[in-house]
Amino acid sequence: MQTCEAQPLDPVFLQLGPLSIYWYGLIIATGAFLGLWIATRETERLGLKKDYMVDIVVFAIPAAILCARLYYVIFEWERYAGGPFWKVFAVWEGGIAIHGALIGSVLTAYIYTKVKGISFWMMADIAAPSIILGQAIGRWGNFMNQEAHGGPVSQAFYENFMQYLPAFINQQMCIDGTVYHPTFLYESVWNIIGFALLLVLRHRFNPRRGEVFLSYVIWYSVGRFFVEGLRTDSLYLFADIRMAQFISIVLVIACAVLIYYRRKNGMADKYYNGKKVK
């Protein structure tokens, strides 16, 4: 175990009297707005109204927060069962789950596209790179809060890897005199690579409609499975089975099966750019 001495970074970005603006919220918002900007540009490039994507995000954000919180509370019910009921909704105290947020977002987008009469899969393909980029940026909010980190690192790991990281990362991963795995960094890098690969897939290989989004889910789930194994704040399904790892396996299998099923049954008969498969 590698010991250390360092002062954590101030989680407050700006203090305006009694109002505190935290780095966490600022970073999350930055990722969301950058992702939306990229998605709306692609929406317009494909000849669709950019308002479609803006509307989806406006509706999806509250749904994502609600589902992320409910997901977390369900698997941590013992913590809330004996306390005040309002604690269930106290998101500001921490406790949300990305898989819950994805469920809420996808359901919202599906309902919206059905109401508007546009292709859910097309909009999902447009949004996929933006989602994973937003996740990559958002993990730095966890970094500022010294949360979602892994267990203590060994001295050998520190000397062979972590000492070569920027000093501010090592200092922020020094918690109560011990250096912890920067799992936020591992997942952020994995997601940035995924963002680049999705753009290449979308614009160079012209995949069938829906497969950009499904590829995103597979890529993210594979990375999350391995990163989750290092974290110390996991939600557990039962015994030693981590919920995020279980869901990741299910999603990888489900997406692979869905890609095969849609192709076999003629449900993926259009390319990303809308051309029919010859």
C-alpha positions as CSV (number, residue, x, y, z in Angstrom):
1,M,0.0,0.0,0.0
2,Q,1.4,3.4,-1.0
3,T,1.2,6.1,1.6
4,C,1.1,9.8,0.9
5,E,0.6,13.4,2.1
6,A,-1.4,15.9,0.1
7,Q,-4.3,18.4,0.4
8,P,-7.3,17.7,-1.7
9,L,-8.5,20.2,-4.3
10,D,-11.3,22.5,-3.3
11,P,-14.6,21.0,-4.7
12,V,-16.1,24.5,-4.8
13,F,-15.5,26.3,-8.1
14,L,-17.1,29.6,-7.1
15,Q,-18.6,31.0,-3.9
16,L,-21.3,33.7,-4.4
17,G,-22.4,34.6,-0.9
18,P,-24.4,31.6,0.4
19,L,-24.4,30.1,-3.1
20,S,-21.8,27.5,-3.8
21,I,-21.0,26.4,-7.4
22,Y,-19.3,23.0,-7.3
23,W,-16.8,21.7,-9.8
24,Y,-18.8,18.5,-9.9
25,G,-21.9,20.3,-11.3
26,L,-19.8,22.5,-13.6
27,I,-18.0,19.5,-15.1
28,I,-21.2,17.5,-15.6
29,A,-22.9,20.4,-17.3
30,T,-19.9,21.0,-19.5
31,G,-20.0,17.4,-20.7
32,A,-23.8,17.6,-21.3
33,F,-23.6,20.8,-23.3
34,L,-20.6,19.7,-25.4
35,G,-22.4,16.4,-26.1
36,L,-25.6,18.2,-27.1
37,W,-23.7,20.6,-29.4
38,I,-22.0,17.7,-31.2
39,A,-25.4,15.8,-31.5
40,T,-27.3,18.8,-32.8
41,R,-24.7,19.5,-35.5
42,E,-25.0,15.9,-36.6
43,T,-28.8,16.0,-36.5
44,E,-28.7,19.0,-38.9
45,R,-26.1,17.4,-41.1
46,L,-28.6,14.5,-41.7
47,G,-31.3,16.9,-42.6
48,L,-33.3,16.6,-39.4
49,K,-34.5,19.4,-37.1
50,K,-32.0,20.1,-34.4
51,D,-34.9,20.8,-32.1
52,Y,-35.6,17.0,-32.0
53,M,-32.3,16.4,-30.2
54,V,-32.7,19.4,-27.9
55,D,-36.2,18.3,-26.9
56,I,-35.0,14.8,-26.2
57,V,-32.3,16.1,-23.9
58,V,-34.7,18.5,-22.1
59,F,-37.1,15.6,-21.4
60,A,-34.4,13.0,-20.8
61,I,-32.4,14.9,-18.1
62,P,-35.0,14.9,-15.4
63,A,-36.0,11.3,-16.3
64,A,-32.4,10.3,-16.1
65,I,-31.8,11.9,-12.7
66,L,-35.0,10.3,-11.3
67,C,-34.2,6.8,-12.6
68,A,-30.6,7.1,-11.6
69,R,-31.7,7.9,-8.0
70,L,-34.4,5.2,-7.9
71,Y,-31.9,2.6,-9.2
72,Y,-29.5,3.5,-6.5
73,V,-32.1,3.6,-3.7
74,I,-33.5,0.2,-4.7
75,F,-30.1,-1.5,-4.2
76,E,-29.3,0.5,-1.1
77,W,-32.7,0.3,0.5
78,E,-31.5,-0.8,3.9
79,R,-29.8,2.6,4.2
80,Y,-33.0,4.5,3.6
81,A,-35.7,2.2,5.0
82,G,-35.4,3.4,8.6
83,G,-34.8,7.1,7.9
84,P,-36.9,10.1,6.9
85,F,-38.8,9.5,3.6
86,W,-37.4,12.7,2.0
87,K,-33.9,11.2,2.1
88,V,-34.9,9.0,-0.8
89,F,-35.0,12.1,-3.0
90,A,-31.8,13.8,-1.5
91,V,-29.7,13.5,-4.7
92,W,-27.5,16.4,-3.4
93,E,-26.2,14.1,-0.7
94,G,-24.8,11.7,-3.4
95,G,-26.1,8.4,-4.6
96,I,-27.0,8.0,-8.3
97,A,-26.3,5.1,-10.7
98,I,-25.3,5.6,-14.4
99,H,-27.2,2.5,-15.5
100,G,-30.4,4.0,-14.0
101,A,-29.7,7.2,-15.9
102,L,-29.3,5.3,-19.1
103,I,-32.6,3.5,-18.6
104,G,-34.4,6.7,-18.0
105,S,-32.8,8.4,-21.0
106,V,-33.4,5.6,-23.4
107,L,-37.1,5.2,-22.4
108,T,-37.7,8.9,-22.7
109,A,-36.0,9.0,-26.2
110,Y,-38.1,6.0,-27.3
111,I,-41.4,7.6,-26.3
112,Y,-40.4,10.9,-27.8
113,T,-39.5,9.4,-31.2
114,K,-42.6,7.4,-31.3
115,V,-44.8,10.5,-30.6
116,K,-42.9,12.5,-33.3
117,G,-42.9,9.7,-35.8
118,I,-39.1,9.6,-36.3
119,S,-36.6,6.7,-36.1
120,F,-35.5,5.9,-32.5
121,W,-32.5,4.1,-33.9
122,M,-31.4,7.1,-36.0
123,M,-31.6,9.4,-33.0
124,A,-29.8,6.9,-30.8
125,D,-27.0,6.6,-33.3
126,I,-26.7,10.4,-33.5
127,A,-26.6,10.6,-29.7
128,A,-24.2,7.7,-28.9
129,P,-20.9,9.5,-29.4
130,S,-22.2,12.4,-27.4
131,I,-23.3,10.2,-24.5
132,I,-20.0,8.4,-24.1
133,L,-18.1,11.8,-24.4
134,G,-20.3,13.2,-21.7
135,Q,-19.6,10.2,-19.5
136,A,-15.8,10.6,-20.1
137,I,-16.0,14.3,-19.0
138,G,-18.4,13.6,-16.2
139,R,-16.0,11.2,-14.5
140,W,-13.7,14.2,-13.7
141,G,-16.5,15.4,-11.5
142,N,-16.0,12.3,-9.4
143,F,-12.3,13.1,-9.4
144,M,-13.0,16.5,-7.8
145,N,-15.1,14.9,-5.2
146,Q,-12.6,12.1,-4.5
147,E,-15.3,9.5,-5.1
148,A,-15.9,6.5,-7.4
149,H,-12.2,5.6,-6.9
150,G,-10.7,2.1,-6.5
151,G,-8.9,0.5,-3.6
152,P,-5.5,1.3,-2.3
153,V,-2.6,0.9,-4.8
154,S,0.5,-1.1,-4.1
155,Q,3.9,0.5,-3.9
156,A,4.9,-1.4,-7.0
157,F,1.9,-0.2,-9.0
158,Y,2.6,3.4,-7.9
159,E,6.2,3.2,-8.9
160,N,5.6,1.5,-12.2
161,F,2.5,3.5,-13.3
162,M,1.0,6.2,-11.1
163,Q,4.1,8.2,-10.4
164,Y,4.1,9.0,-14.2
165,L,0.7,10.6,-14.0
166,P,0.3,14.4,-13.6
167,A,1.0,15.4,-10.0
168,F,-2.5,16.8,-9.4
169,I,-4.1,13.4,-10.1
170,N,-1.9,11.7,-7.6
171,Q,-2.5,14.4,-5.0
172,Q,-6.2,14.1,-5.4
173,M,-6.1,10.3,-5.2
174,C,-4.2,10.7,-1.8
175,I,-7.1,10.2,0.6
176,D,-6.5,10.0,4.4
177,G,-2.8,9.2,3.8
178,T,-3.3,6.4,1.2
179,V,-3.1,6.5,-2.6
180,Y,-6.2,5.0,-4.3
181,H,-6.7,3.7,-7.8
182,P,-7.9,6.6,-10.1
183,T,-10.7,4.5,-11.6
184,F,-12.4,7.7,-12.8
185,L,-9.3,8.1,-15.1
186,Y,-9.4,4.6,-16.3
187,E,-13.1,4.9,-17.3
188,S,-12.6,8.4,-18.7
189,V,-9.8,7.3,-21.0
190,W,-11.7,4.2,-22.1
191,N,-14.7,6.3,-23.0
192,I,-12.7,8.9,-24.9
193,I,-11.3,6.0,-27.0
194,G,-14.8,4.8,-27.5
195,F,-15.9,8.3,-28.6
196,A,-13.2,8.3,-31.3
197,L,-14.1,4.8,-32.4
198,L,-17.8,5.5,-32.7
199,L,-17.1,8.6,-34.9
200,V,-14.9,6.4,-37.2
201,L,-17.5,3.7,-37.3
202,R,-20.2,6.2,-38.1
203,H,-18.5,8.2,-40.8
204,R,-16.0,5.8,-42.4
205,F,-17.9,2.4,-42.3
206,N,-21.5,3.7,-42.6
207,P,-23.0,0.9,-40.4
208,R,-26.6,-0.2,-40.3
209,R,-29.0,2.0,-38.4
210,G,-29.0,1.3,-34.7
211,E,-25.6,-0.3,-34.6
212,V,-23.7,2.8,-33.6
213,F,-25.7,3.0,-30.4
214,L,-25.5,-0.8,-29.8
215,S,-21.8,-0.6,-30.3
216,Y,-21.6,2.2,-27.8
217,V,-23.4,0.1,-25.2
218,I,-21.1,-2.9,-25.8
219,W,-17.9,-0.7,-25.6
220,Y,-19.0,1.1,-22.5
221,S,-20.2,-2.1,-20.8
222,V,-16.9,-3.9,-21.4
223,G,-14.9,-1.1,-19.9
224,R,-17.3,-0.6,-17.0
225,F,-17.1,-4.4,-16.1
226,F,-13.3,-4.2,-15.5
227,V,-13.3,-0.8,-13.9
228,E,-16.1,-1.8,-11.5
229,G,-14.0,-4.6,-10.2
230,L,-11.6,-2.1,-8.8
231,R,-14.1,0.3,-7.2
232,T,-14.9,0.4,-3.5
233,D,-18.4,1.9,-3.7
234,S,-20.2,-0.8,-5.8
235,L,-23.8,-1.7,-5.5
236,Y,-24.3,-5.4,-5.0
237,L,-26.9,-7.7,-6.4
238,F,-26.3,-10.4,-3.9
239,A,-23.3,-11.9,-2.1
240,D,-20.2,-10.7,-4.0
241,I,-21.9,-10.1,-7.3
242,R,-21.5,-6.4,-8.3
243,M,-24.6,-5.0,-9.9
244,A,-22.8,-2.9,-12.5
245,Q,-20.7,-5.9,-13.6
246,F,-23.8,-8.1,-13.9
247,I,-25.7,-5.5,-15.9
248,S,-22.6,-5.0,-18.1
249,I,-22.6,-8.7,-19.0
250,V,-26.3,-8.7,-19.7
251,L,-26.0,-5.6,-21.9
252,V,-23.1,-7.0,-24.0
253,I,-25.0,-10.2,-24.6
254,A,-28.3,-8.5,-25.3
255,C,-26.8,-6.0,-27.7
256,A,-24.9,-8.7,-29.6
257,V,-28.1,-10.7,-29.9
258,L,-30.1,-7.7,-31.0
259,I,-27.6,-6.8,-33.7
260,Y,-27.9,-10.4,-35.1
261,Y,-31.7,-10.5,-34.7
262,R,-32.3,-7.2,-36.4
263,R,-30.1,-8.1,-39.3
264,K,-31.6,-11.6,-39.7
265,N,-35.2,-10.3,-39.6
266,G,-34.7,-7.3,-41.9
267,M,-35.1,-4.8,-39.2
268,A,-31.7,-3.2,-40.0
269,D,-32.3,-2.6,-43.7
270,K,-31.0,0.9,-43.7
271,Y,-27.5,2.3,-43.3
272,Y,-26.7,5.1,-40.9
273,N,-27.1,7.6,-43.8
274,G,-30.5,6.2,-44.7
275,K,-29.6,4.3,-47.8
276,K,-31.2,0.9,-48.3
277,V,-29.0,-2.2,-48.1
278,K,-28.4,-3.5,-51.6
